[in-house]
């Protein structure tokens, strides 16, 4: 289906032309027909010579109804610019063309109407010159008379050729259906209409209502007045919704594929056709079928930050326009550069941001986004319209390769410094490293740990960290004679403190494997269990705790946890009467 919007000055015959082509009345309101002037959007359709269908979004031409016109033009891919031969180029011809140019509409036709009332040559020449300087460029032109029917077959053929030039739609893309009408049907409930530009709709699909974020379900679909189970782009559709009241949705809202858009009220943009410094602080942003007041903060010569009065589901690369509703003129075209811009809290941040924005062209490109952000979540980029084609470094986090390598280098330095300043610590805590590297997620720190670094119990351990710090080694040497004379007599707290083995030093020695800690903070040498088994093997089997204590020349404080350890390791077996045997 080819969907086009009309554009042009009031009373230049747009609705008359649509009526002559389709046989349908685009003016829906009695007031429009009484006054002979389109006030709101009208819709009509017909078949072309190729058999394809063309659907028209007929827009009002009066300057008072430009917001309605923009709601109709915003979502459509092509336009038919209408100029009357007997009236020539007029103010709303210029404003409508400025709107099309601001929105980046690059496909269309120029139709000169009322060719039966005046020679169209002068009007045609002027209009072609005006269009050539805009995004439409050199377009095909057709001269017609709706009253006599002259030129209508040529126009139908030109519409077919226009359809052939349009880019192929994306049926598998996410749905963002801008709502241009909303009404209720008795027995069916809420119905909305719009132009489906991408994605597909099916009866039973669940969508998301932008802004509110609430789910709605498709109860029924109509395409050009006929019920259907599925609608493919590009198409004019009417969607019967389940789960949303009529007063909850209206023009300017959007139906979205769940999880594929993140409404935002702050965007960085590039403006065309106007100096940013000359703009008023408050303007109206027109995008899709929405019209939202915004506050403008200039950043560079042609870039600015817009604060929207309500969030909209915008993507990088979206085209929009700014309009001054008081002075009734198009202030400039907008290309969305960033839908998740950073805060500008520090002195000089705005100037630095302007430098970054000067390098952007509005094309959503993964490598560039990661280069600027360093780190980003997959979902955030997808919801900004950026295609993701690489594997996350951790969880759903993506990283710029150079930034990621730099983080790895900084992590190694931080861990080494921690080991130097905290020689008795079992490694640098992951959370401490996360704060040091200013990372948003602990999983990123863990993903950065590569050999020779090791991740142990929530800490990152430096190479060689298992070796004994010099103070601990000296202290152990002082108690070595104690263990040599009585290997199963654990030094008490006073003796350990006297040689400099405090809690931290003991922990370091245990982690290094220089001491064996038993239950009750009993400390023996690492080889004590095997040495004890050799002693216990010489006892009559089975043996009691008392016999073991005497054979090992130790106290009950040491013997009980030592025998429990031997049981756990399977070196001894405890019998029902609490005696034990050495396991062969």
PLY file of the C-alpha trace (Angstrom):
ply
format ascii 1.0
element vertex 584
property float x
property float y
property float z
element edge 583
property int vertex1
property int vertex2
end_header
0.00 0.00 0.00
1.16 3.52 -0.81
0.26 6.04 1.91
0.64 9.71 1.04
-0.35 12.96 2.71
-1.61 15.99 0.86
-0.04 19.39 1.46
-0.79 22.89 0.24
-2.59 26.19 0.82
-6.22 26.32 1.90
-8.77 26.15 -0.92
-6.29 24.89 -3.52
-8.36 21.79 -4.12
-6.64 19.08 -2.03
-9.87 17.48 -0.81
-11.51 17.93 -4.20
-8.59 16.12 -5.82
-8.78 13.24 -3.33
-12.53 13.01 -3.88
-12.08 12.89 -7.65
-9.42 10.17 -7.40
-11.12 7.92 -4.87
-14.83 8.66 -5.07
-14.76 8.99 -1.25
-15.49 12.02 0.89
-12.36 12.84 2.95
-14.06 15.58 4.97
-15.56 13.67 7.89
-17.25 16.52 9.74
-20.50 18.24 8.77
-18.85 21.56 9.63
-16.13 20.87 7.06
-18.66 20.15 4.33
-20.79 23.16 5.29
-17.82 25.54 5.17
-16.13 23.83 2.23
-12.86 23.81 4.18
-10.95 20.91 5.70
-10.47 21.34 9.43
-9.16 17.97 10.55
-7.52 14.96 8.96
-9.45 13.06 6.31
-8.82 9.60 4.92
-9.65 7.99 1.57
-8.23 5.32 -0.71
-8.42 3.81 -4.17
-6.71 1.34 -6.50
-3.93 2.32 -8.90
-3.33 0.92 -12.42
-0.80 -1.57 -11.01
-3.43 -3.00 -8.67
-1.81 -1.62 -5.52
-3.79 0.62 -3.21
-3.06 4.27 -2.48
-4.35 5.74 0.78
-4.55 9.49 1.24
-4.21 11.40 4.48
-5.93 14.64 3.53
-4.75 17.55 5.67
-6.23 21.01 6.33
-4.60 23.90 4.53
-5.65 26.84 6.72
-2.95 28.34 8.91
-5.12 27.88 12.01
-5.04 24.12 11.54
-1.34 23.54 10.85
-1.00 21.36 14.00
-3.65 19.04 12.53
-1.80 19.04 9.23
1.45 18.08 10.98
-0.25 15.22 12.82
-1.18 13.75 9.44
2.11 14.37 7.66
4.44 13.25 10.47
4.10 9.45 10.15
3.71 9.12 6.35
6.58 8.37 3.92
5.51 10.58 0.98
3.51 13.69 0.15
1.50 15.15 -2.71
2.06 18.92 -2.81
-0.97 20.63 -4.32
-0.89 24.13 -5.83
-3.80 25.73 -7.69
-3.03 27.08 -11.17
-5.36 30.04 -10.69
-3.93 31.04 -7.28
-0.24 30.26 -7.51
2.25 29.84 -4.71
0.75 31.02 -1.38
1.81 31.42 2.28
0.53 28.03 3.42
2.11 26.42 0.38
5.41 27.68 1.78
4.68 26.65 5.38
3.53 23.17 4.41
6.62 22.73 2.25
8.81 23.98 5.12
7.18 21.36 7.35
7.84 18.58 4.83
11.43 19.72 4.51
11.89 19.88 8.28
10.52 16.35 8.62
12.90 15.14 5.92
10.17 13.89 3.56
12.12 12.91 0.45
9.43 11.34 -1.73
6.49 13.04 -3.34
4.69 14.54 -6.32
3.83 18.07 -7.33
0.26 18.41 -8.55
-1.02 21.65 -10.09
-4.81 21.68 -9.85
-7.51 23.75 -11.56
-5.67 23.64 -14.85
-9.05 24.35 -16.50
-9.19 27.78 -14.85
-5.73 29.18 -15.67
-2.53 28.46 -17.53
-0.53 26.29 -15.09
2.90 27.12 -16.55
3.85 29.98 -14.21
2.54 28.21 -11.12
4.29 25.01 -12.11
7.64 26.76 -12.64
7.47 28.57 -9.29
6.40 25.46 -7.37
9.10 23.28 -8.91
11.70 25.86 -7.97
10.46 25.95 -4.38
10.43 22.16 -4.01
13.88 21.75 -5.59
15.46 23.58 -2.64
14.00 21.16 -0.06
14.28 17.49 0.92
11.80 16.66 -1.86
14.16 17.93 -4.54
13.26 17.32 -8.18
9.87 15.62 -8.11
7.59 14.40 -10.85
4.88 16.92 -11.69
1.33 16.41 -12.92
-1.22 18.99 -14.10
-4.86 18.11 -13.46
-8.39 19.37 -13.31
-10.60 17.65 -10.78
-13.64 19.29 -12.37
-13.05 17.90 -15.89
-10.99 14.84 -14.97
-8.11 15.97 -17.17
-4.76 14.60 -15.98
-6.23 12.20 -13.41
-5.04 9.07 -15.31
-1.56 10.62 -15.47
-1.69 11.27 -11.72
-2.66 7.66 -10.99
0.28 6.45 -13.08
2.60 8.92 -11.33
1.44 7.60 -7.95
2.36 4.09 -9.08
5.83 5.29 -10.04
6.16 7.05 -6.69
5.33 3.79 -4.91
8.07 2.03 -6.90
10.65 4.55 -5.67
9.86 4.25 -1.98
12.21 2.17 0.20
10.97 -1.27 1.16
9.21 -1.28 4.56
10.53 -3.32 7.49
7.84 -5.87 8.42
9.93 -7.45 11.18
10.82 -4.19 12.90
9.24 -2.89 16.10
5.82 -1.27 15.88
5.45 2.42 16.68
1.96 3.39 15.58
1.34 7.11 16.09
-2.35 7.61 16.83
-4.09 10.26 14.71
-7.71 9.40 15.56
-9.43 7.79 18.53
-13.11 6.95 18.88
-15.46 4.33 20.25
-17.62 1.85 18.37
-20.72 0.50 20.08
-20.12 -3.10 21.08
-16.40 -2.93 20.23
-14.93 -0.26 22.48
-11.91 1.93 21.79
-10.60 2.21 18.23
-7.51 4.14 17.11
-6.18 4.81 13.63
-2.73 5.55 12.30
-0.17 4.88 9.61
1.76 1.66 10.20
5.26 2.41 8.94
7.15 -0.63 10.26
6.46 -3.89 12.04
3.31 -5.95 11.77
0.09 -6.06 13.73
-1.93 -9.19 14.46
-5.21 -9.74 16.23
-4.37 -10.87 19.76
-0.99 -9.09 19.89
-0.10 -7.24 23.06
1.20 -3.70 22.63
2.31 -1.01 25.03
0.72 2.40 25.38
3.54 4.95 25.26
3.90 7.18 28.29
1.65 5.13 30.54
3.59 1.95 29.80
0.42 -0.08 30.30
-0.28 -3.15 28.16
-3.16 -3.18 25.64
-4.28 -6.02 23.42
-5.49 -5.92 19.81
-9.10 -7.05 19.73
-9.60 -6.43 16.04
-7.92 -4.91 12.97
-9.25 -3.03 9.96
-7.29 -2.10 6.89
-9.02 0.36 4.54
-12.36 -0.35 6.14
-12.13 -4.16 5.90
-11.46 -6.51 8.82
-8.19 -8.44 8.72
-6.17 -10.70 11.00
-2.82 -9.11 10.18
-1.58 -5.75 8.86
1.81 -5.24 7.21
3.59 -1.94 6.55
3.06 0.52 5.04
-0.67 0.72 5.71
-3.50 2.77 7.11
-4.97 0.75 9.97
-7.74 0.94 12.52
-6.99 -0.96 15.73
-9.72 -2.06 18.10
-8.11 -2.19 21.54
-8.95 -4.27 24.56
-7.94 -3.00 27.97
-7.86 0.77 27.43
-10.64 3.31 27.93
-11.34 5.97 25.33
-10.20 8.76 27.64
-6.83 7.07 28.19
-5.60 7.50 24.63
-5.74 10.18 21.96
-3.93 11.86 19.08
-0.21 12.09 19.74
-0.07 8.86 21.72
1.63 5.78 20.28
1.18 2.02 20.39
4.52 0.25 20.75
6.10 -3.16 20.61
6.71 -3.96 24.30
10.29 -3.46 25.45
11.53 -1.85 22.23
11.10 1.82 23.12
11.95 3.95 26.13
9.91 7.17 26.26
12.14 10.11 27.06
11.58 13.74 27.97
15.17 14.84 27.29
16.89 14.69 23.89
19.88 16.24 22.16
19.15 17.32 18.60
20.55 19.01 15.53
18.48 21.79 13.98
18.38 22.76 10.33
17.24 25.99 8.75
17.66 28.14 11.85
20.32 29.49 14.18
19.83 27.86 17.56
20.76 31.02 19.45
17.86 32.86 17.79
15.19 30.42 18.93
12.73 31.27 21.69
13.12 29.33 24.91
9.73 27.63 24.49
8.51 26.02 21.26
6.33 23.09 20.21
7.92 19.88 18.98
5.96 18.01 16.30
6.94 14.38 15.78
4.74 11.58 14.49
1.24 12.73 15.35
2.37 14.34 18.63
2.69 18.02 19.45
4.57 18.64 22.71
5.78 21.92 24.27
9.55 21.92 24.78
12.18 24.13 26.37
15.23 24.75 24.23
18.77 24.89 25.61
21.33 25.84 22.94
24.52 23.78 23.01
26.31 24.59 19.76
25.74 26.51 16.56
23.20 23.99 15.31
22.70 21.68 18.31
20.45 21.96 21.32
18.96 20.06 24.23
15.17 19.81 24.34
13.22 19.25 27.55
9.83 17.81 26.59
6.71 18.49 28.64
5.88 14.77 28.45
7.90 11.70 27.46
7.74 10.44 23.87
9.02 7.16 22.37
11.82 8.68 20.31
14.74 7.00 18.52
18.10 8.21 17.31
17.63 9.53 13.78
13.98 10.55 14.21
12.98 13.63 12.25
10.76 16.27 13.80
10.15 19.99 13.60
9.94 22.90 15.98
7.16 25.41 15.55
6.30 28.63 17.29
2.53 28.35 17.86
2.25 32.03 18.75
3.88 33.36 15.59
2.62 30.37 13.55
5.76 29.49 11.68
8.09 26.52 11.36
11.17 27.35 13.41
13.35 24.53 12.08
13.81 20.87 11.38
15.09 18.52 14.06
17.21 15.38 13.84
17.38 13.42 17.09
21.00 12.68 18.00
20.68 11.18 21.49
17.66 10.00 23.47
19.70 9.28 26.64
21.94 12.33 26.92
24.31 12.77 29.88
23.65 15.43 32.53
25.24 18.85 32.12
25.97 19.58 35.76
29.62 20.63 35.68
31.09 23.86 34.45
32.02 23.51 30.79
29.86 20.40 30.32
27.60 22.11 27.78
30.53 23.22 25.62
32.08 19.77 25.79
28.76 18.21 24.85
28.48 20.51 21.83
31.84 19.21 20.59
30.58 15.62 20.85
27.27 16.41 19.13
29.12 18.08 16.26
30.46 14.64 15.31
27.04 12.95 15.20
24.86 12.63 12.13
21.75 11.03 13.60
22.50 7.55 12.30
22.22 4.90 15.05
25.60 3.16 14.93
26.79 0.74 17.60
30.54 1.36 17.50
30.11 5.10 17.78
27.63 4.83 20.65
29.95 2.53 22.60
32.95 4.73 21.88
31.13 7.74 23.38
29.53 5.92 26.30
32.24 3.39 27.16
29.62 1.06 28.64
25.95 0.59 27.78
23.21 -1.93 28.39
21.89 -3.89 25.44
18.30 -2.92 26.21
19.10 0.78 26.45
20.73 0.78 23.01
17.96 -1.29 21.41
15.33 1.05 22.84
17.26 3.98 21.40
17.13 2.42 17.93
20.74 1.21 17.84
21.23 -2.26 16.29
23.24 -4.54 18.60
25.46 -7.06 16.85
28.12 -7.90 19.48
28.23 -10.12 22.56
27.98 -8.46 26.01
31.09 -8.43 28.18
29.04 -9.20 31.31
25.32 -9.76 31.79
23.65 -7.37 29.37
26.53 -4.87 29.39
28.32 -3.90 26.19
31.69 -2.19 26.20
33.82 -0.24 23.81
36.87 -2.49 23.22
39.44 0.21 23.92
37.61 1.38 27.04
37.34 -2.22 28.25
41.07 -2.82 27.83
41.76 0.38 29.74
39.51 -0.75 32.59
41.39 -4.05 32.74
44.71 -2.23 33.03
43.34 0.05 35.75
41.97 -2.95 37.64
45.39 -4.65 37.68
47.02 -1.47 38.97
44.35 -1.04 41.67
44.68 -4.64 42.87
48.48 -4.39 43.01
48.28 -1.13 44.95
45.80 -2.66 47.38
48.12 -5.62 47.95
51.02 -3.22 48.59
49.14 -1.08 51.09
47.21 -3.96 52.69
49.70 -6.85 52.70
47.69 -8.88 55.21
44.35 -8.51 53.37
43.08 -11.49 51.33
42.72 -9.36 48.19
40.89 -6.23 47.04
37.11 -6.31 47.64
35.09 -6.32 44.42
32.79 -3.56 45.66
35.75 -1.34 46.48
37.16 -1.90 43.01
33.75 -1.13 41.45
33.72 2.26 43.15
37.34 2.92 42.25
36.70 2.21 38.56
33.33 4.03 38.69
31.51 1.04 37.26
27.73 0.62 37.53
27.70 -3.13 38.23
29.82 -5.60 40.25
29.56 -8.11 37.42
31.72 -5.84 35.29
34.55 -6.01 37.83
34.28 -9.79 37.95
34.33 -9.97 34.13
37.52 -7.88 34.07
39.43 -10.38 36.24
41.83 -12.29 34.01
44.91 -14.38 34.88
47.17 -13.83 36.69
44.50 -12.07 38.81
42.11 -14.38 40.64
38.60 -13.91 41.99
38.27 -15.51 45.43
35.23 -15.11 47.70
34.29 -11.63 46.53
37.87 -10.35 46.37
40.38 -9.95 43.56
43.74 -11.45 44.46
46.99 -10.25 42.94
49.67 -12.61 41.57
51.78 -14.09 44.34
49.30 -12.97 46.99
49.41 -16.43 48.58
53.03 -15.90 49.71
53.59 -14.82 53.29
54.15 -11.12 53.98
57.52 -10.54 55.64
56.11 -9.61 59.10
54.08 -12.82 59.22
57.01 -14.97 58.09
59.17 -13.51 60.89
56.48 -14.17 63.49
56.02 -17.79 62.35
59.74 -18.36 62.62
59.56 -17.38 66.29
56.98 -20.09 67.08
58.59 -22.74 64.90
60.55 -24.12 67.90
57.26 -24.50 69.80
55.84 -26.70 67.05
59.11 -28.59 66.62
59.13 -29.67 70.27
55.37 -30.26 70.61
53.69 -30.38 67.18
50.20 -30.87 68.65
50.36 -28.23 71.35
48.79 -25.18 69.79
50.23 -21.88 71.06
47.76 -19.91 73.15
46.64 -16.35 72.40
49.23 -14.76 74.67
52.10 -16.61 72.99
50.80 -15.72 69.51
50.43 -12.08 70.44
53.91 -12.00 71.96
55.52 -13.01 68.65
53.32 -10.60 66.60
50.65 -12.96 65.30
47.44 -10.97 65.66
44.14 -11.69 63.98
45.15 -10.23 60.60
48.54 -11.92 60.62
47.01 -15.28 61.48
44.47 -14.84 58.67
47.26 -14.14 56.20
49.18 -17.22 57.36
46.11 -19.44 57.07
45.34 -18.15 53.54
48.94 -18.76 52.54
48.73 -22.34 53.86
51.40 -21.74 56.52
49.01 -22.51 59.38
46.04 -24.86 59.76
43.10 -23.38 61.65
40.88 -25.86 63.53
37.58 -25.25 65.27
37.99 -23.00 68.30
40.80 -21.01 66.66
43.26 -23.83 67.30
46.34 -23.35 65.11
48.63 -26.16 64.00
51.10 -26.64 61.17
49.60 -27.79 57.83
51.14 -31.27 58.10
49.68 -31.94 61.54
46.79 -34.20 60.36
49.07 -36.66 58.53
51.56 -36.63 61.41
48.73 -37.33 63.88
47.53 -40.33 61.82
51.01 -41.88 62.00
50.98 -41.52 65.79
47.43 -42.85 66.14
48.17 -45.88 63.94
50.52 -47.12 66.67
47.70 -47.25 69.23
45.60 -50.36 69.88
42.53 -50.07 67.67
39.97 -48.79 68.43
41.22 -45.95 70.65
39.51 -43.40 72.87
39.79 -39.63 72.94
41.84 -39.86 76.12
44.28 -42.34 74.57
44.65 -40.14 71.51
45.25 -37.03 73.65
48.01 -38.78 75.58
49.65 -40.22 72.48
49.65 -36.83 70.77
50.91 -35.12 73.92
48.30 -32.39 73.74
45.28 -31.03 75.50
41.58 -31.75 75.04
41.22 -28.24 73.47
43.40 -29.46 70.57
42.56 -33.16 70.48
38.79 -32.75 69.99
38.88 -30.52 66.87
41.89 -32.40 65.47
40.08 -35.76 65.65
36.94 -34.20 64.15
39.06 -32.98 61.23
40.51 -36.47 60.77
36.96 -37.87 60.72
35.91 -35.32 58.08
38.87 -36.17 55.88
38.17 -39.90 56.19
41.48 -40.61 57.94
39.70 -41.91 61.03
36.22 -43.32 61.67
34.17 -42.65 64.77
32.36 -45.64 66.26
28.99 -45.67 68.06
30.69 -45.79 71.47
32.74 -42.66 70.58
35.91 -44.67 70.11
37.78 -44.37 66.80
39.84 -46.43 64.39
42.39 -45.33 61.82
41.10 -45.96 58.31
43.50 -48.01 56.21
0 1
1 2
2 3
3 4
4 5
5 6
6 7
7 8
8 9
9 10
10 11
11 12
12 13
13 14
14 15
15 16
16 17
17 18
18 19
19 20
20 21
21 22
22 23
23 24
24 25
25 26
26 27
27 28
28 29
29 30
30 31
31 32
32 33
33 34
34 35
35 36
36 37
37 38
38 39
39 40
40 41
41 42
42 43
43 44
44 45
45 46
46 47
47 48
48 49
49 50
50 51
51 52
52 53
53 54
54 55
55 56
56 57
57 58
58 59
59 60
60 61
61 62
62 63
63 64
64 65
65 66
66 67
67 68
68 69
69 70
70 71
71 72
72 73
73 74
74 75
75 76
76 77
77 78
78 79
79 80
80 81
81 82
82 83
83 84
84 85
85 86
86 87
87 88
88 89
89 90
90 91
91 92
92 93
93 94
94 95
95 96
96 97
97 98
98 99
99 100
100 101
101 102
102 103
103 104
104 105
105 106
106 107
107 108
108 109
109 110
110 111
111 112
112 113
113 114
114 115
115 116
116 117
117 118
118 119
119 120
120 121
121 122
122 123
123 124
124 125
125 126
126 127
127 128
128 129
129 130
130 131
131 132
132 133
133 134
134 135
135 136
136 137
137 138
138 139
139 140
140 141
141 142
142 143
143 144
144 145
145 146
146 147
147 148
148 149
149 150
150 151
151 152
152 153
153 154
154 155
155 156
156 157
157 158
158 159
159 160
160 161
161 162
162 163
163 164
164 165
165 166
166 167
167 168
168 169
169 170
170 171
171 172
172 173
173 174
174 175
175 176
176 177
177 178
178 179
179 180
180 181
181 182
182 183
183 184
184 185
185 186
186 187
187 188
188 189
189 190
190 191
191 192
192 193
193 194
194 195
195 196
196 197
197 198
198 199
199 200
200 201
201 202
202 203
203 204
204 205
205 206
206 207
207 208
208 209
209 210
210 211
211 212
212 213
213 214
214 215
215 216
216 217
217 218
218 219
219 220
220 221
221 222
222 223
223 224
224 225
225 226
226 227
227 228
228 229
229 230
230 231
231 232
232 233
233 234
234 235
235 236
236 237
237 238
238 239
239 240
240 241
241 242
242 243
243 244
244 245
245 246
246 247
247 248
248 249
249 250
250 251
251 252
252 253
253 254
254 255
255 256
256 257
257 258
258 259
259 260
260 261
261 262
262 263
263 264
264 265
265 266
266 267
267 268
268 269
269 270
270 271
271 272
272 273
273 274
274 275
275 276
276 277
277 278
278 279
279 280
280 281
281 282
282 283
283 284
284 285
285 286
286 287
287 288
288 289
289 290
290 291
291 292
292 293
293 294
294 295
295 296
296 297
297 298
298 299
299 300
300 301
301 302
302 303
303 304
304 305
305 306
306 307
307 308
308 309
309 310
310 311
311 312
312 313
313 314
314 315
315 316
316 317
317 318
318 319
319 320
320 321
321 322
322 323
323 324
324 325
325 326
326 327
327 328
328 329
329 330
330 331
331 332
332 333
333 334
334 335
335 336
336 337
337 338
338 339
339 340
340 341
341 342
342 343
343 344
344 345
345 346
346 347
347 348
348 349
349 350
350 351
351 352
352 353
353 354
354 355
355 356
356 357
357 358
358 359
359 360
360 361
361 362
362 363
363 364
364 365
365 366
366 367
367 368
368 369
369 370
370 371
371 372
372 373
373 374
374 375
375 376
376 377
377 378
378 379
379 380
380 381
381 382
382 383
383 384
384 385
385 386
386 387
387 388
388 389
389 390
390 391
391 392
392 393
393 394
394 395
395 396
396 397
397 398
398 399
399 400
400 401
401 402
402 403
403 404
404 405
405 406
406 407
407 408
408 409
409 410
410 411
411 412
412 413
413 414
414 415
415 416
416 417
417 418
418 419
419 420
420 421
421 422
422 423
423 424
424 425
425 426
426 427
427 428
428 429
429 430
430 431
431 432
432 433
433 434
434 435
435 436
436 437
437 438
438 439
439 440
440 441
441 442
442 443
443 444
444 445
445 446
446 447
447 448
448 449
449 450
450 451
451 452
452 453
453 454
454 455
455 456
456 457
457 458
458 459
459 460
460 461
461 462
462 463
463 464
464 465
465 466
466 467
467 468
468 469
469 470
470 471
471 472
472 473
473 474
474 475
475 476
476 477
477 478
478 479
479 480
480 481
481 482
482 483
483 484
484 485
485 486
486 487
487 488
488 489
489 490
490 491
491 492
492 493
493 494
494 495
495 496
496 497
497 498
498 499
499 500
500 501
501 502
502 503
503 504
504 505
505 506
506 507
507 508
508 509
509 510
510 511
511 512
512 513
513 514
514 515
515 516
516 517
517 518
518 519
519 520
520 521
521 522
522 523
523 524
524 525
525 526
526 527
527 528
528 529
529 530
530 531
531 532
532 533
533 534
534 535
535 536
536 537
537 538
538 539
539 540
540 541
541 542
542 543
543 544
544 545
545 546
546 547
547 548
548 549
549 550
550 551
551 552
552 553
553 554
554 555
555 556
556 557
557 558
558 559
559 560
560 561
561 562
562 563
563 564
564 565
565 566
566 567
567 568
568 569
569 570
570 571
571 572
572 573
573 574
574 575
575 576
576 577
577 578
578 579
579 580
580 581
581 582
582 583
